[in-house]
Amino acid sequence: MNNKIKTFLDNVCIHIKCKAVHSDIREELSQHINDLKDDFIKQGYDEEKALDKAISAMGNYDEIGTKLNKQHKPQTEWSLIILTCMIASIGGIVMYISSNFETNAVNFTNYLVYAALGGVVLIGTYFFDYAKLKKLAMPIYIGVIVWLIVGQCFGQRVNGIPTIVMRNFSISVTTLSPLILIAMAGFMQKYRGGGILEIIKLVALMTLPLIIMMTYPSFSMMFVIFIGFITMLTSAIIKNHFKGKKYKYLCSLYGVGIVGTLFIIFNLQPYRLTRFSMFLTRGKADPSGMGWQQVMADKWLSLSKMFGATKATVSNYTINSSMPGVTTDYILVNIITSLGWVVGVALVVAVAMFIVRMFFTTKKSKNGFGFYLSLTACTILATKFIISILANFSLVPLISINMPLVSCGGTDYVVSMFLIGLVLSVWRRNNLVSYKADVRIKK
C-alpha cells in the first residue's frame, strides 16, 4: 500500500475506537481513494499528482474518523434489558413466596445462586463476540448429541426425565438441548447460497437429535427445538438465501414436517393421547385423575382477586398442596393466586412486549449468522413463553414447559439468560462485523 494512503488511513482509524472494524474501513477507504486517483489520471494528471488530489478530495481525516466512530459504536437494546429485569423480578417475587409453602417449597437460596449465575452469563454473553460460535458449530453439535445420549443412558430419572444430579443441584438433560440450534445456525450460514442438496443436509443434521429426543418421556423440548429449526430455515428460504424456487422448498419442507408430525401423533403412547382428550374437556373427563391440574387451575383462577393473595381454599387445601407443578408448569396460576390478576396480566403484557422487541431487533440484524442465531434464540424463548401462558389458561394441551425467567428451574433460568444475551450480543455488534459474505442469493 502506498505510504500516503497508509498515513491517511492511520489518521482516520486513530479516531475509531472499535478496532474490529479497522480492516474493513481501511479496505473501503483505500478502494475509494484508488477509484478517485484513476479518475484524475484519466483527466491528464500524473500518478503522483492524481493520488494527492484523490486523498485531498476525501476530506479531513479527523472529521471522517469522528463520523465513522459514531457509526460504529456498540449498540445496546435497553428495552429488552428493562423487560428482562421486569419479568425476572416477578419471577423472583413468586419464588420467594413459594419458598414459604408448607409443601413443595422452593429452595430460595438455590434460586438466588442460579439467578446470580444467570446474570453473569447474560453479561458475559452480551460482551462475547458471537461470530466465534460459527467456527464451533460442529463441536457444539457433537457435544449436544453426546450429552443427550449419555443423559438417556446414565441420567437419574426425576419425574421420569433423565437428570444429572450433583448434591443439591440437578440438571435436566433436555434443558441444554436448545443449544443444538446454535450449531444449526452455523450450518445454515455454511450452506447458505446452495440449493436443494444443502437444504437436505440441514434437515438431515436436525433429524438426528430430534430422533434421539423422541426416546425421552417428554416431547416438550423436542417440540420447541423443532419450531426453532423450522422458523430459521423458513426465514432463510423466504430471504432467498438458497438458490432455486422458494415456494417449492417451502412446500417440500412443510410437507415433510406434516408427515413427520402425523407419524409422531399416530405413534403416541396412550397417556399422551389421554392428555390431549383432557384438554378438550378442560379436565372434566377425568377430574380426579389426569384432568386434575386443569380443573384445579380453573378453580384457583376463579378464586383469585384483582390485587393481592387470595385467602380462599379448595376443599380446605391451599394452592401448593392441592395443585402439582405450581412452581413450574402452572407458575402463572401461582402468580395470579399469590399476587392478583393485575400482576398476572402485567406479566403477560411484559412478555408480549419482550417477544415483539426481540423479533423487531432480530429483523434488523445485518449479519447472516447473527440473524440466524438471534432468530433461533427469539423463537425458543417466544415458544416457551407462549405455550406456558396458554397452558396455564387451559388453551392448549398441558405441555411440561417452564416459563423462562419465572418458573422454578435453575439450569433453565441460566439457559434463558444465555439466549437473551445472544440476542443482545448480535444487536451490540450489528455495526461492528463484516457483511461481505452476506450477499443476497439470486433465483
C-alpha positions in Angstrom: 0.0 0.0 0.0 1.2 3.5 -0.8 2.7 5.3 2.2 0.5 8.4 1.6 -2.7 6.2 1.6 -1.5 4.3 4.7 -0.8 7.6 6.6 -4.2 8.9 5.7 -5.9 5.7 6.9 -3.9 5.6 10.1 -5.0 9.1 10.9 -8.7 8.2 10.2 -8.5 5.0 12.4 -7.0 6.9 15.3 -10.5 8.3 15.9 -12.3 4.9 15.6 -12.3 3.1 19.0 -13.7 -0.2 17.7 -10.6 -1.9 16.3 -12.7 -4.8 14.9 -13.9 -2.5 12.0 -10.5 -1.0 11.2 -9.6 -3.5 8.5 -13.0 -3.1 6.7 -12.8 0.7 6.9 -9.2 0.7 5.6 -10.2 -1.5 2.7 -13.2 0.5 1.8 -11.5 3.9 2.0 -8.4 2.6 0.2 -10.6 1.4 -2.7 -12.4 4.8 -2.8 -9.1 6.7 -3.0 -7.8 4.4 -5.8 -11.1 5.0 -7.7 -10.6 8.8 -7.4 -7.0 8.5 -8.4 -8.0 6.6 -11.6 -10.5 9.4 -12.4 -7.8 12.1 -12.0 -5.4 10.1 -14.1 -8.0 10.0 -16.9 -8.2 13.8 -16.6 -4.5 14.0 -17.5 -2.8 14.2 -14.1 0.3 12.1 -13.5 0.0 9.2 -10.9 1.6 11.1 -8.0 -0.4 14.3 -8.5 -3.6 12.2 -9.1 -3.0 10.4 -5.7 -2.5 13.7 -3.9 -5.8 15.1 -5.3 -7.7 11.9 -4.5 -6.6 12.0 -0.9 -7.4 15.7 -0.7 -10.8 15.0 -2.2 -11.6 12.6 0.6 -11.8 15.4 3.1 -10.4 16.0 6.5 -9.3 12.7 8.1 -10.3 14.0 11.6 -13.8 14.6 10.5 -14.0 11.3 8.6 -12.7 9.4 11.6 -15.0 11.1 14.1 -18.1 10.4 11.9 -17.1 6.7 11.4 -16.5 6.3 15.1 -20.1 7.4 15.8 -21.4 5.0 13.1 -19.5 2.0 14.5 -20.3 2.3 18.2 -21.6 -0.8 20.0 -25.4 -0.7 20.4 -27.4 -1.6 23.5 -31.1 -2.7 23.3 -32.2 -1.1 26.6 -35.8 -2.0 26.2 -35.0 -5.7 26.1 -32.8 -5.4 29.2 -35.5 -3.5 31.1 -38.2 -6.0 30.1 -35.9 -8.9 31.1 -35.4 -7.3 34.6 -39.2 -6.8 34.9 -40.0 -10.4 34.1 -37.2 -11.8 36.2 -38.3 -9.6 39.2 -41.8 -11.0 39.1 -40.3 -14.5 39.0 -38.1 -13.7 42.0 -41.0 -12.4 44.0 -43.1 -15.5 43.3 -40.1 -17.8 44.1 -39.7 -16.1 47.4 -43.4 -16.5 48.2 -43.2 -20.2 47.1 -40.2 -20.7 49.4 -42.6 -20.3 52.3 -45.0 -23.1 51.1 -45.7 -25.8 53.6 -45.3 -28.4 50.9 -43.3 -28.4 47.6 -41.5 -25.3 48.8 -38.8 -23.7 46.6 -35.2 -23.6 47.9 -34.8 -19.8 47.6 -31.1 -20.0 48.3 -30.6 -22.2 45.3 -32.8 -19.8 43.3 -30.6 -16.9 44.2 -27.5 -18.8 43.2 -28.9 -19.6 39.8 -30.3 -16.1 39.4 -26.8 -14.6 40.0 -25.2 -17.1 37.7 -27.8 -16.3 35.0 -27.0 -12.6 35.4 -23.3 -13.3 35.0 -24.0 -15.5 31.9 -26.2 -12.7 30.3 -23.5 -10.1 30.8 -20.7 -12.4 29.6 -22.7 -13.3 26.5 -23.5 -9.7 25.8 -19.9 -8.8 25.6 -18.9 -12.0 23.8 -18.1 -11.9 20.1 -20.9 -14.2 18.9 -19.2 -14.6 15.5 -16.8 -17.1 17.1 -19.6 -19.5 17.6 -19.8 -20.1 13.8 -16.5 -22.0 13.9 -17.7 -24.1 16.8 -20.9 -25.3 15.0 -19.7 -28.9 14.7 -18.2 -29.3 18.2 -21.4 -27.9 19.7 -23.5 -30.2 17.5 -21.5 -33.3 18.5 -21.4 -32.2 22.2 -25.2 -31.9 22.4 -25.7 -35.3 20.7 -23.3 -36.9 23.1 -25.0 -35.1 26.1 -28.4 -36.4 25.0 -27.2 -40.0 24.6 -25.2 -40.0 27.9 -28.1 -38.4 29.8 -30.5 -41.0 28.4 -28.2 -43.9 29.3 -26.9 -42.8 32.7 -29.0 -39.9 34.0 -31.2 -40.4 37.0 -35.0 -40.2 36.5 -36.6 -37.3 38.1 -40.3 -37.2 37.4 -39.4 -39.5 34.5 -37.0 -37.1 32.9 -33.3 -38.1 32.7 -31.4 -35.7 35.0 -27.8 -35.3 36.1 -27.8 -34.9 39.9 -25.0 -33.3 41.8 -25.6 -32.9 45.5 -28.3 -30.2 45.9 -28.2 -29.3 42.3 -29.6 -31.1 39.3 -29.6 -30.5 35.5 -32.4 -31.9 33.4 -30.7 -33.3 30.3 -33.2 -31.7 27.9 -32.7 -28.2 29.3 -29.4 -27.9 27.4 -30.8 -29.4 24.2 -31.7 -26.0 22.6 -28.0 -25.4 22.2 -28.2 -27.7 19.2 -29.8 -24.8 17.3 -26.7 -22.7 17.8 -24.9 -25.3 15.8 -27.7 -25.3 13.2 -27.3 -21.6 12.8 -23.6 -22.1 12.0 -24.5 -24.9 9.5 -27.2 -22.6 8.0 -24.6 -19.9 7.3 -22.1 -22.5 6.0 -24.6 -23.9 3.4 -26.1 -20.5 2.5 -26.0 -19.9 -1.2 -26.5 -23.6 -2.0 -29.5 -25.4 -3.4 -31.8 -28.3 -2.6 -28.8 -30.6 -1.6 -27.7 -28.1 1.1 -31.3 -27.9 2.5 -31.5 -31.7 2.6 -28.2 -31.7 4.6 -29.6 -29.3 7.1 -32.8 -31.3 7.5 -30.7 -34.5 8.0 -28.5 -32.8 10.6 -31.5 -31.7 12.6 -33.3 -35.0 12.3 -30.7 -36.9 14.3 -31.1 -35.0 17.6 -34.9 -35.0 17.2 -34.9 -38.8 16.8 -32.8 -39.1 20.0 -35.1 -36.8 21.9 -38.1 -38.9 20.8 -36.8 -41.6 23.1 -37.3 -39.3 26.1 -40.6 -39.4 28.0 -41.2 -35.7 27.4 -41.6 -34.2 23.9 -41.8 -30.6 25.1 -38.2 -29.6 24.3 -38.2 -31.6 21.1 -41.2 -29.5 20.0 -39.5 -26.2 20.9 -36.4 -27.2 19.0 -38.4 -28.3 16.0 -40.3 -25.0 15.9 -37.0 -23.1 16.2 -35.4 -25.0 13.3 -38.5 -24.7 11.1 -38.6 -20.9 11.7 -34.9 -20.5 11.0 -35.0 -22.5 7.7 -38.3 -20.9 6.6 -36.9 -17.4 7.1 -33.7 -18.3 5.2 -35.7 -19.7 2.2 -38.0 -16.6 2.2 -35.0 -14.3 2.2 -33.6 -16.2 -0.9 -30.6 -17.5 1.0 -30.8 -20.7 -1.1 -30.8 -21.0 -4.9 -34.0 -22.2 -6.5 -37.7 -21.7 -6.3 -38.5 -20.8 -2.7 -42.2 -21.9 -2.9 -41.1 -25.4 -3.9 -38.7 -25.5 -1.0 -41.4 -24.3 1.4 -44.0 -26.8 0.1 -41.5 -29.7 0.4 -40.3 -28.6 3.9 -43.8 -28.3 5.3 -44.9 -31.4 3.6 -42.2 -33.4 5.3 -42.9 -31.6 8.6 -46.6 -32.5 8.4 -45.9 -36.2 7.5 -43.4 -36.4 10.4 -45.9 -34.8 12.8 -48.7 -37.2 11.8 -46.3 -40.1 12.3 -45.5 -39.0 15.8 -49.1 -38.4 16.6 -50.2 -41.9 15.4 -47.4 -43.4 17.5 -48.0 -41.5 20.7 -48.3 -43.5 23.9 -51.8 -43.8 25.2 -51.3 -41.4 28.1 -50.3 -38.6 25.7 -53.5 -39.1 23.8 -55.4 -39.1 27.0 -53.8 -35.8 28.0 -55.0 -34.3 24.7 -58.5 -35.5 25.4 -58.3 -33.9 28.8 -57.6 -30.6 27.1 -60.7 -30.8 25.0 -62.9 -31.2 28.1 -60.8 -28.9 30.3 -60.0 -31.9 32.5 -63.6 -32.7 33.3 -63.4 -36.1 31.6 -61.2 -37.3 34.5 -61.3 -34.5 37.1 -59.7 -36.7 39.9 -57.1 -38.2 37.6 -55.2 -36.8 34.5 -57.6 -33.8 34.4 -56.9 -32.8 38.0 -54.4 -30.0 37.2 -56.6 -28.3 34.6 -59.7 -28.5 36.9 -57.7 -27.0 39.8 -56.1 -24.3 37.6 -59.6 -23.1 36.6 -60.8 -23.2 40.2 -57.8 -21.2 41.5 -58.1 -18.6 38.8 -61.8 -18.1 39.5 -61.0 -17.6 43.2 -58.1 -15.1 42.6 -58.5 -11.4 43.4 -57.6 -8.4 41.4 -54.9 -7.4 43.9 -53.1 -9.5 46.5 -53.2 -13.1 47.5 -56.5 -15.0 47.7 -57.4 -16.2 51.2 -59.7 -18.9 49.8 -59.0 -22.6 49.8 -60.2 -25.5 47.7 -61.6 -28.3 49.9 -59.5 -26.8 52.8 -56.3 -27.1 50.7 -54.0 -24.3 49.7 -52.7 -24.0 46.2 -49.3 -25.5 46.9 -50.8 -28.6 48.5 -53.7 -29.1 46.0 -52.0 -28.5 42.7 -48.8 -30.1 41.3 -46.5 -28.0 39.2 -47.5 -24.8 40.8 -43.9 -23.5 40.7 -43.1 -24.9 37.2 -45.8 -25.7 34.6 -48.5 -23.6 36.4 -46.4 -20.7 37.6 -48.8 -18.1 36.1 -51.7 -19.5 38.1 -49.4 -19.3 41.2 -48.6 -15.6 40.4 -52.3 -14.7 39.9 -53.3 -16.5 43.1 -50.5 -15.1 45.1 -50.2 -11.6 43.8 -53.5 -10.9 42.0 -54.8 -10.7 38.4 -53.3 -7.3 37.9 -49.7 -8.6 38.4 -50.6 -11.7 36.2 -51.9 -9.5 33.4 -48.9 -7.2 33.8 -46.6 -10.2 33.3 -48.4 -11.3 30.2 -48.2 -7.8 28.8 -44.4 -7.6 29.6 -43.8 -10.9 28.0 -45.7 -9.8 24.8 -43.7 -6.6 24.6 -40.5 -8.7 25.2 -41.3 -11.0 22.3 -42.1 -8.2 20.0 -38.9 -6.3 20.8 -36.8 -9.5 20.4 -38.1 -10.2 16.9 -38.0 -6.5 15.9 -34.4 -6.4 16.9 -33.6 -9.6 15.1 -35.2 -8.4 11.9 -32.7 -5.5 11.8 -29.7 -7.8 12.1 -27.3 -7.2 9.2 -25.0 -10.2 9.6 -26.3 -13.6 8.3 -25.0 -15.8 11.1 -26.1 -13.2 13.6 -29.6 -13.1 12.2 -29.9 -16.9 12.3 -28.5 -17.0 15.9 -30.8 -14.2 17.1 -33.8 -15.6 15.4 -33.2 -19.0 17.0 -32.9 -17.6 20.5 -36.0 -15.5 19.9 -38.1 -18.4 18.7 -37.0 -20.7 21.6 -37.9 -18.1 24.2 -41.1 -17.0 22.5 -42.4 -20.5 22.0 -41.8 -21.4 25.7 -43.4 -18.2 26.9 -46.5 -18.6 24.7 -47.0 -22.3 25.4 -46.6 -21.7 29.1 -49.1 -18.9 29.2 -51.7 -20.7 27.1 -51.3 -23.9 29.1 -52.0 -22.0 32.4 -55.3 -20.9 31.0 -56.0 -24.4 29.5 -55.9 -23.0 26.0 -53.5 -25.7 24.8 -52.9 -29.3 26.0 -50.6 -29.3 29.0 -47.0 -29.5 27.9 -44.3 -29.5 30.5 -42.5 -26.3 29.7 -41.2 -23.8 32.2 -41.9 -20.1 31.7 -38.4 -18.5 31.1 -37.1 -16.4 34.0 -40.2 -17.1 36.0 -40.7 -20.8 36.7 -38.6 -22.7 39.2 -35.7 -24.4 37.3 -32.1 -23.3 37.8 -30.5 -24.6 34.6 -33.4 -23.4 32.5 -33.0 -20.0 34.0 -29.4 -19.8 33.1 -30.0 -21.1 29.5 -32.8 -18.4 29.1 -30.3 -15.7 30.2 -27.8 -17.1 27.7 -30.3 -16.9 24.9 -31.2 -13.3 25.8 -27.5 -12.5 26.0 -27.1 -13.8 22.4 -29.9 -11.5 21.1 -28.2 -8.6 22.9 -24.8 -9.6 21.6 -25.9 -9.7 18.0 -27.5 -6.3 18.3 -24.5 -4.9 20.1 -22.2 -5.8 17.2 -24.7 -5.1 14.5 -22.4 -2.3 13.1 -19.2 -3.9 14.1 -19.0 -7.0 11.9 -18.2 -7.6 8.2 -21.1 -8.3 5.9 -19.2 -9.1 2.7 -20.2 -12.8 2.8 -23.8 -11.9 3.2 -24.7 -11.5 -0.4 -28.4 -11.9 -1.4 -28.7 -15.1 -3.5 -30.4 -14.6 -6.8 -33.1 -17.0 -8.0 
